[in-house]
Amino acid sequence: MPERGCPLLLAAVVVALICGVGCREADAPAARVNDRPIMQSELGRFINLMEFCNPEAPPPGECGSPVCSEREFLHLLIGFELVNQAAESAGVSVDPERIGERTEKMLQDLAHNRYGGSLEGLHLRRKQLGLTLDDLAILPRYELQAEAFFERLAPEAEEAELLRFIENNPEMLEQPAAGELYRFRFTGEERAGECLAALQRGVRAERIAAEEDLDFTNRGWIAVDDPFLEKKVRQELFTSLEKENGCIIASSGQYFLYWVQEIRPARQLDFTEIRDEAALLKRCLLYEQFYYDLWNKGDIEICLHRP
């Protein structure tokens, strides 16, 4: 059973789990979920989908044992299957048109955030990984099923109930320091260094990106305790958060320039500022309990690499 975490935060979970793995053996069950098999070929396509969602993932072997990585992906896929079976049993249906709309939005977001704005490059990579458009639908289908259960199982809380919830979780009122993080991607180290020098001279990140048509992403406000922040970026820029600070990190033959342009100091929030977030968190915890009950009550057999 995987570690706990809100299943609705799918994008953060997917990014956290991604790493390369090698080729898989001939098709056979990788797991059985309530007697329904998840085949090795299905797991393989899912791993390729995760790689497709994060083209910056390290190459095979850089992030530990391939078997361990496959098991992490398999646990995520089992969770998807448990929710899918629960949806079937409860009569929770998902409109195919909504799946298509979510898939299209996912592709647009990936193209913008991960493929330098190039849909052509995105689909080229998809085809290289042997993925069809139908293979991509597993992610939006799961999200829509989870959202349907989320609304059914976790109704809106009353004001007094939210106040008690926040009183029992006072850490919610503490907003950690954060930095507005930008990322540039280069194929050459020299060009990355030139861009960093320009930023250090005071040229704004948006201006550099617009004038030179660079591969550029505004990552938004990133808290110092963000669990999904890349380890090297945290060490270089967020250990001692300072305004106008940057670093260059090499990965898989590319050079990523990270730049903190603004900082937001830590502060205490009041109830009105945290109310919506508290309501969402409370509902998320109710859904999370439902999700892990599926694991506890399910008949799950892991067959992956069985001797």
PEDAJO-V751124 format. One record per pair of residues at least 24 apart in sequence whose C-alpha atoms are under 7 Angstrom apart, sorted by the first residue. I is the first residue (numbers start at 0). J is the second residue. D is the distance in Angstrom with one decimal. If there is no record, write none. Layout:
# PEDAJO-V751124
I,J,D  I,J,D
This chain:
# PEDAJO-V751124
0,294,7.0  1,74,6.5  5,283,6.3  5,287,5.8  6,287,6.9  7,142,6.9  7,145,6.9  11,227,6.8  13,49,6.9  14,53,6.9  15,227,6.2  17,49,6.1  17,50,6.5  17,56,6.4  18,56,5.4  18,57,5.9  18,62,6.3  19,56,6.6  19,57,6.1  19,58,5.2  19,59,4.3  19,60,6.9  20,59,4.9  20,60,6.9  20,65,5.0  20,68,6.9  21,59,6.1  21,65,6.6  28,302,6.3  29,301,6.4  29,302,4.8  29,303,4.5  30,300,5.5  30,301,4.4  30,302,4.9  30,303,6.6  31,299,5.7  31,300,5.1  31,301,6.6  32,77,6.9  32,298,6.0  32,299,4.7  32,300,6.6  33,297,6.2  33,298,4.8  33,299,6.2  42,73,6.6  44,130,7.0  46,72,6.7  47,128,6.0  48,135,6.9  51,124,7.0  51,125,6.4  52,109,6.8  53,113,6.8  54,113,6.8  57,251,6.4  79,141,6.2  81,293,6.4  86,144,6.7  93,143,6.7  93,144,6.7  98,136,6.6  98,139,5.8  98,140,5.9  101,139,5.7  102,135,6.9  102,136,6.1  102,139,6.1  112,216,6.2  115,214,5.1  149,286,5.7  152,286,6.5  153,282,5.0  153,285,6.1  153,286,6.6  156,278,6.6  161,277,6.9  161,278,6.6  165,277,6.9  172,267,5.6  172,268,4.8  172,269,6.5  172,273,6.9  173,266,6.2  173,267,4.9  173,268,6.2  174,265,5.5  174,266,5.4  174,267,6.0  174,268,6.7  175,222,6.1  175,223,6.7  175,265,4.5  175,266,6.8  176,222,5.8  176,223,6.0  176,263,5.5  176,264,4.5  176,265,4.1  177,220,6.0  177,221,5.2  177,222,4.0  177,223,5.6  177,262,5.8  177,263,5.1  177,264,6.6  178,220,5.4  178,221,5.4  178,222,6.5  178,259,5.9  178,261,5.8  178,262,4.3  178,263,6.1  179,219,5.2  179,220,4.4  179,221,6.2  179,259,5.5  179,260,5.8  179,261,5.2  179,262,6.2  180,217,6.3  180,218,5.3  180,219,5.7  180,220,6.3  180,221,6.6  180,257,6.8  180,258,5.7  180,259,4.7  180,260,6.7  181,216,5.8  181,217,4.6  181,218,5.5  181,257,5.7  181,258,5.1  181,259,6.4  182,215,5.8  182,216,5.2  182,217,6.4  182,255,6.7  182,256,5.6  182,257,4.6  182,258,6.4  183,214,5.7  183,215,4.6  183,216,6.5  183,255,5.6  183,256,5.0  183,257,6.5  184,214,5.5  184,215,6.6  184,254,5.9  184,255,4.7  184,256,6.4  185,253,5.9  185,254,5.0  185,255,6.3  186,253,4.9  186,254,6.0  187,253,6.9  187,254,6.5  188,254,6.0  191,254,6.7  191,256,6.4  195,245,7.0  199,243,6.9
